[in-house]
Amino acid sequence: MDGMEAQALANTDAQRAAFLRKPAGRNLVVATDDTVSSAAAAEWALDNLYREGDIVHLTYVVKCLEPSMEVFHGMPGTAYSFKQPGGKHREQELVDDAKRRLEARFLPLLQPHLVPYQLHLYAERTDCSEARVCELILKDSGNAGSGNTRLSAFLMPCVLQPGTSTGMGSVAEYLSKNCKRPMAVVRPHMHGQ
């Protein structure tokens, strides 16, 4: 082996070692819905946080499951739950529609920059509370940090609610108080809205 071959092997070993030391990409979670505010939060994340190798996780809770009907009898332990009779169950249609709408809104932001993304849709009851929506979003943000990469930042679009203590909608307010990860609440006016 001559000196040039030895140098080429040394360079290859150095490049391999540098690659192995390179930190894994980060996970950026954006709580979404099909609104301009959510798109602004995603765009803000791309402009201010995103680095090559990061993965953007878009999380949305679809309120589409019909609540079950419960019948209580006089004896303890004799309650029964069952689906309400009649009507067509459209849960899958509603989830598929939500997926199409979210992809139509967010893919034009992500694809031109070749940003890897994952869309997380959760089907929940139509009468679920906002606290339940927040629990699902927080649970998903914890799951986004599994594997080799961990959650680096959580972004929440802010719906402005005049008259509230913080001026934010209840979901953003709940998450800002309960999220244990770095979090940014993106107000519409922060991004030229």
C-alpha positions as CSV (number, residue, x, y, z in Angstrom):
1,M,0.0,0.0,0.0
2,D,1.5,3.3,-1.0
3,G,1.1,6.6,0.8
4,M,-1.9,7.8,-1.2
5,E,-3.9,4.6,-0.5
6,A,-3.1,4.9,3.2
7,Q,-4.2,8.5,3.3
8,A,-7.4,7.7,1.5
9,L,-8.1,4.9,4.0
10,A,-7.3,7.3,6.9
11,N,-9.7,9.9,5.4
12,T,-12.4,7.3,5.1
13,D,-12.0,6.2,8.7
14,A,-12.0,9.8,9.9
15,Q,-15.2,10.5,7.9
16,R,-16.9,7.3,9.2
17,A,-15.9,8.3,12.8
18,A,-17.3,11.8,12.3
19,F,-20.5,10.4,10.9
20,L,-20.9,8.1,13.9
21,R,-20.3,11.1,16.3
22,K,-22.9,13.2,14.4
23,P,-25.9,13.7,16.7
24,A,-29.1,12.2,15.5
25,G,-31.8,14.5,14.2
26,R,-34.4,16.0,16.5
27,N,-38.1,15.6,16.7
28,L,-40.2,18.8,16.4
29,V,-43.9,18.3,17.3
30,V,-46.5,20.8,16.0
31,A,-50.0,20.5,17.5
32,T,-52.1,21.1,14.4
33,D,-55.6,21.6,13.0
34,D,-56.7,22.8,9.6
35,T,-56.2,26.5,10.3
36,V,-53.9,29.3,9.1
37,S,-52.6,29.5,12.7
38,S,-51.4,25.9,12.6
39,A,-49.7,26.5,9.2
40,A,-48.1,29.6,10.7
41,A,-46.7,27.5,13.6
42,A,-45.3,25.0,11.2
43,E,-43.7,27.7,9.1
44,W,-42.3,29.3,12.2
45,A,-40.7,26.0,13.2
46,L,-39.2,25.6,9.7
47,D,-37.8,29.1,9.8
48,N,-36.5,29.2,13.3
49,L,-35.9,25.7,14.6
50,Y,-35.6,23.1,11.8
51,R,-32.1,21.7,11.0
52,E,-31.3,19.1,8.4
53,G,-32.1,15.6,9.8
54,D,-34.9,16.8,12.0
55,I,-38.3,15.2,11.8
56,V,-41.5,17.3,12.0
57,H,-44.4,15.5,13.7
58,L,-47.9,16.9,13.0
59,T,-50.4,15.9,15.7
60,Y,-54.1,16.3,15.3
61,V,-57.0,14.9,17.4
62,V,-60.1,14.1,15.2
63,K,-63.3,14.3,17.2
64,C,-65.3,11.7,15.2
65,L,-66.2,8.8,17.4
66,E,-69.9,8.7,18.5
67,P,-70.2,8.2,22.2
68,S,-71.7,4.9,23.3
69,M,-75.2,4.8,24.9
70,E,-75.3,3.5,28.5
71,V,-78.3,1.9,30.1
72,F,-78.3,1.6,33.9
73,H,-80.4,-0.9,35.7
74,G,-81.4,-0.7,39.4
75,M,-78.9,-3.3,40.5
76,P,-75.2,-2.2,41.0
77,G,-72.9,-3.5,38.3
78,T,-75.6,-3.9,35.7
79,A,-74.9,-1.0,33.4
80,Y,-74.5,-1.8,29.7
81,S,-72.8,0.3,27.0
82,F,-73.5,-0.1,23.3
83,K,-73.4,1.9,20.1
84,Q,-76.4,4.0,19.5
85,P,-78.8,2.4,17.0
86,G,-79.3,3.8,13.5
87,G,-77.2,6.1,11.5
88,K,-74.1,5.4,9.5
89,H,-70.8,5.2,11.3
90,R,-68.5,7.6,9.4
91,E,-65.4,7.6,11.7
92,Q,-63.0,6.4,9.1
93,E,-64.4,8.8,6.5
94,L,-63.8,11.7,8.9
95,V,-60.3,10.6,9.8
96,D,-59.4,10.2,6.1
97,D,-60.9,13.6,5.3
98,A,-58.8,15.2,8.2
99,K,-55.7,13.5,6.8
100,R,-56.4,14.9,3.3
101,R,-57.0,18.4,4.6
102,L,-53.9,18.5,6.8
103,E,-51.7,17.2,3.9
104,A,-53.1,19.8,1.6
105,R,-52.3,22.5,4.1
106,F,-48.9,21.3,5.4
107,L,-47.2,19.4,2.5
108,P,-46.7,22.6,0.4
109,L,-44.7,23.9,3.4
110,L,-42.6,20.7,4.0
111,Q,-42.0,19.1,0.6
112,P,-40.2,22.0,-1.2
113,H,-37.5,21.8,1.6
114,L,-37.6,17.9,1.7
115,V,-38.5,18.0,5.3
116,P,-39.2,14.5,6.7
117,Y,-42.5,14.5,8.6
118,Q,-45.0,12.2,10.3
119,L,-48.7,12.8,10.6
120,H,-50.2,11.5,13.9
121,L,-54.0,11.4,13.8
122,Y,-56.0,10.4,16.9
123,A,-59.7,9.5,16.7
124,E,-61.6,10.6,19.8
125,R,-65.2,10.9,20.9
126,T,-67.2,13.8,19.6
127,D,-68.0,14.9,23.1
128,C,-64.4,14.6,24.5
129,S,-63.2,17.5,26.7
130,E,-60.4,19.9,25.7
131,A,-58.4,18.4,28.6
132,R,-58.7,15.0,26.9
133,V,-57.4,16.5,23.6
134,C,-54.5,18.0,25.5
135,E,-53.7,14.6,27.2
136,L,-53.6,12.9,23.7
137,I,-51.3,15.7,22.3
138,L,-49.0,15.5,25.3
139,K,-48.9,11.7,25.1
140,D,-48.1,11.9,21.4
141,S,-45.3,14.4,22.1
142,G,-43.8,11.9,24.5
143,N,-44.0,9.1,21.9
144,A,-42.3,11.3,19.3
145,G,-39.2,11.2,21.5
146,S,-38.7,7.4,21.3
147,G,-36.0,5.6,19.5
148,N,-32.6,7.2,18.6
149,T,-34.0,10.7,18.6
150,R,-35.9,12.5,21.3
151,L,-38.3,15.3,21.4
152,S,-36.5,18.6,21.1
153,A,-39.4,21.1,20.9
154,F,-43.1,21.3,21.0
155,L,-45.0,24.0,19.1
156,M,-48.6,25.1,19.6
157,P,-50.5,27.5,17.4
158,C,-52.3,30.0,19.5
159,V,-55.9,30.8,18.9
160,L,-56.4,34.3,20.3
161,Q,-59.2,34.4,22.9
162,P,-59.9,37.9,24.1
163,G,-61.2,38.1,27.7
164,T,-59.2,35.0,28.9
165,S,-56.4,35.4,31.5
166,T,-53.7,34.7,28.9
167,G,-55.4,35.7,25.7
168,M,-54.9,32.1,24.5
169,G,-57.4,29.4,23.7
170,S,-57.9,26.7,26.3
171,V,-55.9,24.0,24.6
172,A,-52.8,26.3,24.2
173,E,-53.2,27.5,27.8
174,Y,-53.5,24.0,29.1
175,L,-50.5,22.8,27.2
176,S,-48.4,25.8,28.1
177,K,-48.9,25.0,31.8
178,N,-48.5,21.2,31.5
179,C,-46.0,20.5,28.8
180,K,-42.7,19.3,30.3
181,R,-40.7,19.9,27.1
182,P,-39.4,23.1,25.5
183,M,-42.5,24.7,24.0
184,A,-43.2,27.7,21.8
185,V,-46.7,29.1,21.5
186,V,-46.9,30.8,18.1
187,R,-49.4,33.6,18.0
188,P,-50.8,34.5,14.5
189,H,-49.3,38.0,14.6
190,M,-45.8,36.6,15.3
191,H,-45.8,35.3,11.7
192,G,-47.3,38.1,9.7
193,Q,-50.9,37.0,10.1
